[in-house]
């Protein structure tokens, strides 16, 4: 652990910082000569969302969905523009609100569910507009990003260490994926030519990912950053 005042590294049995004299506090250590902040092995429970709150959030999405659908059917006699709004609201509900119904939502399950909902929404837009861009462009791009983010989420969820390495590797993978995105745009849309814009995000993400990998592999550098920014 580190001093909250000056950032110097402390041993587990120190009660004061030897450099600045600041009292040491660590939530997992209970000093014998002091009254503990909480009973032993007991900590304040996090506030849980009630069923009423979850139902209210669901109603906040369902009500405008029904209003938009009713207006479209009432004035146009069919589902026209309302499909875009309904699809966007359902996508928001699946990605943001649905996981909150579960006590401990597993991100490895809900992250791919969110990307799947996004892919289905893009498929709907493609079908309504009569486009031919879903299979050659939207599906591989959304699916590729979904696979990369899902792999990162699974590694962060199940691995106990090396998080900087995982995030850094994912950042580099997303940078390389930008090349494929521009190639798919060039092939799918005849009016767009390959101009090399993908190299700008590629270089940026490679630099950021390389820095994260360096901090993940270099412990002294990582601890220096932690002391400086109190991470």
N, C-alpha and C positions, 0 to 999 in steps of 0.2 A: 504494500500500500504506500501512498504518497501523502505528504503534508498538503493540506488544502490551502495553506498560505503561501509557501515558497516552492512547493513541488519537489522537495528532496525525498528520496526513497527512504522509507522507514522499515525497521524490523517489526515483527509481530508483537513483541513484548514491550515496545516503547509507548509510554503514555504522554510524552511531550516531545515535540520536534527538537532535536539537539541543535538545530541551526537558528530557529527563530523563537522557540519556546511555545509554539501554538499547541494547545491540547489536541491529542489525537482522538479521532472518533472513527470507529469502524462498526457497521451494523451487525456484523457476525461475531464480534468479540465483546464479551461482557466482563468488565473488570471486577475482581472480587471485592475491592474496597469501595465500590460505588454501587448505588442502586441501579439495576438495569432499567432501561427505558421501557421494555416490555417483559412480560413473564417469559420464562425460559421456553424456547422452542415455539413461541407463539408470537405472531405478528399481526398487525391490523389487517382484516380482510378487505380486499378491494371491493369497491362498491359495484354491485351487480345490477345490470339493467333489468327492470321488471318486465313482465309480460305486457303490461299496458304500454310501456315505451316502445317495445317492438311492434305491437299492433298499431300504434300511432304512426310510426315510420312507414309501415306497410300501407296504411290508409293514405299517407301523404303522397305515395306513389300511385296507388290504385285510383284515387279520386280524380286527379287530372287526366289519367289514362282514360277513364270512362267518359269524362266530359268531352275530351278531344274526339273520341270515337263516336259519341252521340252526335256531336255537331257535324262531323264529316258525313255520317250516314243521313242526318236530317236534311242537310242542304244539298248534298251531291248524290244521295241515293246509293252510294257505294263507298267502299273504303279506298280513298285515294291518298291525299297528303297525310292523313292521320297515321298511316302505317309507319312513317318515319318517326313520328313522335312516340308512338306505342313501342316501337322497337328500341328506341333510345332509352325510354323509361324502364323497360324490362332488362335491358343491358345494365343499367345503373343498379337496379334492384338485385340482380344476380351477383354483380361484382362487389357491391358495397354493403347492402342491407342484409341479404340472405345469410352471409357468414355470422352476423351478430346474433342470429337465433340460437346458435350453438354455444355451449359453455366454453369449450376449447376448440375453436375451428382449426382444422388442419390446413395450413396454407398449401400443402402439396396437393390437396384435393381442390380447393377453391380457386387457386390461381389458374390451372388449366380449364376449370369450368368458366371462369371469366373470359378467357381467350376463345373458348368454344362459342360462347354467347356472342362475342364480337364477330367471329367468322360467320355465324348464322345471320347476323344482322347485315353484314356486307353481302352475303348471298341474297338476302331479300331485296336489298337495294339494287343489286345487279339484275335480278329478275324483273323488278318493277320497271326499271329504266330501259330494259332490253339491251343491256351492255354485254360485252364479251371480255371484260377485264377481270372477272373473278378468278377463274382457274389459272390464267397465265400470270396474274400479278397479285391480287388481293389475298388469295388463299395461301400461296407459298410465303408471302411476306408476313402475314399475320401468324401463320403456322410456324414459321421459322423463329420469329421473335417469341412466340409462346413456348416453343421447345427450349430455347435458351434460358428464358426467365424461369420456367418450371424446373429445369435442371439446377439452376442456381438456388432456387427456393428449397428444393429437396436437400441439397448439400448443406445449406445453412441450417436447415431444420434438424437434420439427423447427425451432422458432424458437430463435435464439441469444440473443435479448434480449427485454425486455418481459415477464418472467415475473410480476412483481408485477401488471402490468396484466391479464394472462391470468387469474391466480388471483382478482384482485378482480372482474373481469367475471363469472367463474364463480360466485363467492359471491353476487353480486347476482342472477344468473339463478336460482340455487337458492332465494333468498328469494322471488322472484316466483313460482316454481313452487309454493311452499307454498299460494298462493291456489287454484291448480288442484287440489291434493291435497284441500283441504277441500271444494271444490265437488264433486269426484268422490265423496267420502265421503257427502256429503249426498244426491246422486242415487242412489248404489248402495244405501246402507243407509237404509231408511225410518225407522228408529228414531233416526237421528242428524240433528239440525237444525244449520243454519249458525249458529255462535255467535261466529265471528270469531277463534278461537285462532290462525289462520294469521298474523295481523298481528304477533304477538309474535316468532316466528322471522323474519318478513319485516323488521321494523324492525332486529333484531339483525344480520341478514346484510347489510342495506343499509348499516348503519354500518361494519361490518367491511370490506365490499367497497369502500365509498367511501374508507376510510382507506388500503387497499391501492392503490387507483387514484391517490390523492393522492401517496403515496410513489413510485409508479411513474412519475408524470409530473413530480414535483418533485425534481430531483437534489440540491439542497442539503439538503432535509429527509431524503432517503434516506441521504445520506452522514453526516448527523448521527446518525441511528439506527444506522448501521453502526459508527461510532466508539464510540457509547455501549455497544452490546451486543457489540462485537467480531465482527460478522457478516462 
